[in-house]
Amino acid sequence: MAKKIKVISILAVIFLCMLLIKIFFSGNITSVEDFQKMMKGYGSAGPLMLTFIQAFQVVVPVLPGYLGCAVGAISYGTIIGFFCNYIGISLGSIIAFFLAEKYGKQLVMDMFSEKQYEKWVSRIDGKKSYEAFLFIATLLPLFPDDFLCYFSGLMHMDRRRFVRIIIWGKPWCILAYSILFGLIK
C-alpha cells in the first residue's frame, strides 16, 4: 500500500511541476491578478480541486499544507479559500488516521523516516496527555501534523476523539494562513 502511495505521489508531483512550468513559461501569469483570473476560470471545479489537493497532500505528505492554504486564499479569497483548505486538510487528516489504523506501523514506517517515528515514540511513550498534545499541535503552524495524524492511528486513539480534535483544532491555523495570504492582492 505504501509503495503505491509513494508512486502516486511521485507521479502527482511530477505532473504538478510540469503544469507549473508550463504555466510559468506561457507568459500568461505575470501578476497575482492573472493567477486569480486563471484559477477562477475553472469555475466551481476550482474550489473542489483545491479541496481535493489539500486532502491529498495530507494523505501523501509531499508538499507542506501552507502552500495550498496560500493558493486557496490568494485564488478565492479569505473565506472560500479557508473553507476549501479546512475541509480538504480535515478530510485528509481523518483519512491518514484511518489508513494508519488499518495498515499499521509498516505503512507509517514506509511513508516517514524511522528516525522521525522513533523520536515521537520516545516523546509520547508513557505520557497521558497525548490527546492534549495533538490538539495543541493542530493549532500551531509548521508542526508535523500529517505525521501526527498517521501516528495517532497507531496509538489506538478513540476515533471520535481524533475527529473532534481535528475539527476543533485545525481551523485556527488555517484561518490565520487564509487571512494572511488573503491580504495578497
C-alpha positions in Angstrom: 0.0 0.0 0.0 2.7 2.5 1.0 4.6 1.8 -2.3 1.5 2.6 -4.3 1.1 5.8 -2.4 4.7 6.7 -3.0 4.4 6.0 -6.7 1.2 8.0 -7.0 2.7 10.9 -5.0 5.8 11.0 -7.2 3.6 11.0 -10.4 1.4 13.7 -8.9 4.4 15.9 -8.0 5.9 15.4 -11.5 2.5 16.3 -13.1 2.2 19.4 -10.9 5.7 20.5 -11.6 5.2 20.1 -15.3 1.9 22.1 -15.1 3.6 24.9 -13.1 6.5 25.1 -15.6 4.0 25.2 -18.5 2.1 28.0 -16.8 5.2 29.9 -15.9 6.7 29.8 -19.4 3.4 30.5 -21.1 3.8 34.2 -20.0 0.1 34.3 -19.2 0.7 34.7 -15.4 2.5 37.9 -14.7 0.7 39.0 -11.6 -1.4 37.9 -8.7 -4.5 39.1 -10.6 -3.6 36.9 -13.6 -3.2 33.9 -11.2 -6.6 34.7 -9.6 -8.2 35.0 -13.0 -6.8 31.7 -14.2 -8.0 29.9 -11.0 -11.5 31.4 -11.2 -11.6 30.3 -14.8 -12.1 26.7 -13.6 -15.5 27.8 -12.2 -16.9 25.7 -9.4 -14.4 22.9 -10.2 -11.5 25.1 -9.0 -12.5 25.1 -5.3 -13.3 21.4 -5.5 -9.9 20.7 -7.0 -8.2 22.8 -4.2 -10.2 20.8 -1.6 -9.1 17.5 -3.1 -5.5 18.6 -3.4 -5.4 19.7 0.2 -6.8 16.3 1.3 -4.3 14.5 -1.0 -1.3 16.5 0.3 -2.1 15.3 3.9 -2.5 11.6 2.8 0.6 11.8 0.6 2.7 14.3 2.5 4.9 15.7 -0.3 4.1 19.4 0.0 3.6 21.5 3.1 -0.1 22.3 3.7 0.6 26.1 4.0 1.3 26.2 0.3 -2.2 25.0 -0.5 -3.5 27.5 2.1 -1.7 30.2 0.2 -3.1 29.1 -3.2 -6.6 28.9 -1.8 -6.6 32.3 -0.1 -4.9 34.1 -3.0 -7.2 32.4 -5.6 -10.5 32.5 -3.9 -10.2 35.0 -1.0 -10.0 34.5 2.7 -13.5 32.9 3.2 -13.8 30.5 0.3 -10.1 29.7 0.5 -10.4 29.0 4.2 -13.3 26.6 3.7 -11.7 24.7 0.8 -8.4 24.3 2.8 -10.2 23.4 6.1 -12.4 20.8 4.6 -9.6 19.3 2.5 -7.0 19.2 5.3 -9.5 17.9 7.8 -10.6 15.1 5.4 -7.0 14.2 4.6 -6.1 14.1 8.3 -9.0 11.7 9.0 -8.1 9.5 6.1 -4.5 9.4 7.2 -5.6 8.3 10.7 -7.8 5.5 9.3 -5.1 4.3 6.9 -2.6 4.0 9.8 -5.2 2.3 11.9 -6.0 -0.2 9.2 -2.5 -0.8 7.7 -0.4 -0.3 10.9 3.1 0.6 11.7 4.6 -0.6 8.4 2.6 1.9 6.4 3.8 4.8 8.6 7.4 3.5 8.5 7.3 3.3 4.7 6.0 6.9 4.5 8.1 8.6 7.1 11.6 8.1 8.4 12.3 5.7 11.2 14.2 8.5 12.9 11.0 10.6 12.9 8.9 7.7 14.1 11.3 6.9 16.9 11.6 10.5 18.0 7.8 10.7 18.5 7.5 7.3 20.2 10.1 8.4 22.7 8.4 11.7 23.3 4.9 10.2 23.7 5.7 6.9 25.4 4.2 6.7 28.8 2.6 10.2 28.6 -1.1 10.5 29.5 -1.6 13.8 27.7 -1.2 12.8 24.0 -4.6 14.0 23.1 -3.9 17.4 24.6 -0.6 17.5 22.8 -2.2 16.6 19.5 -4.8 19.3 19.9 -2.1 21.9 20.6 -0.1 20.6 17.6 -3.0 21.1 15.3 -3.3 24.7 16.4 0.3 25.5 15.6 1.8 26.4 12.2 4.6 24.3 10.7 4.1 21.4 13.1 4.3 17.9 11.6 0.5 17.5 11.5 0.5 15.0 8.7 2.8 12.6 10.5 0.9 13.0 13.8 -2.4 12.1 12.0 -0.8 8.8 10.9 0.9 8.4 14.2 -2.4 8.9 16.1 -3.9 6.0 14.0 -1.2 3.7 15.6 -2.0 5.0 19.1 -5.3 3.2 19.5 -6.8 6.6 20.0 -10.6 6.8 20.0 -11.8 7.7 16.5 -14.4 10.2 17.7 -11.9 12.0 19.8 -9.4 12.2 17.0 -12.1 13.6 14.6 -13.1 16.1 17.3 -9.5 17.2 17.8 -9.2 17.7 14.0 -12.5 19.6 13.6 -11.8 21.9 16.6 -8.1 22.3 16.3 -7.4 22.6 12.5 -9.4 25.7 11.6 -7.4 28.2 13.7 -4.0 27.8 11.9 -5.7 27.5 8.6 -7.7 30.7 9.3 -4.6 32.5 10.2 -3.0 31.4 6.9 -6.1 32.3 5.0 -6.2 35.8 6.5 -2.5 36.4 5.9 -2.5 35.1 2.3 -5.9 36.6 1.6 -4.3 40.1 2.0 -2.2 39.5 -1.0 -3.8 41.2 -4.0 
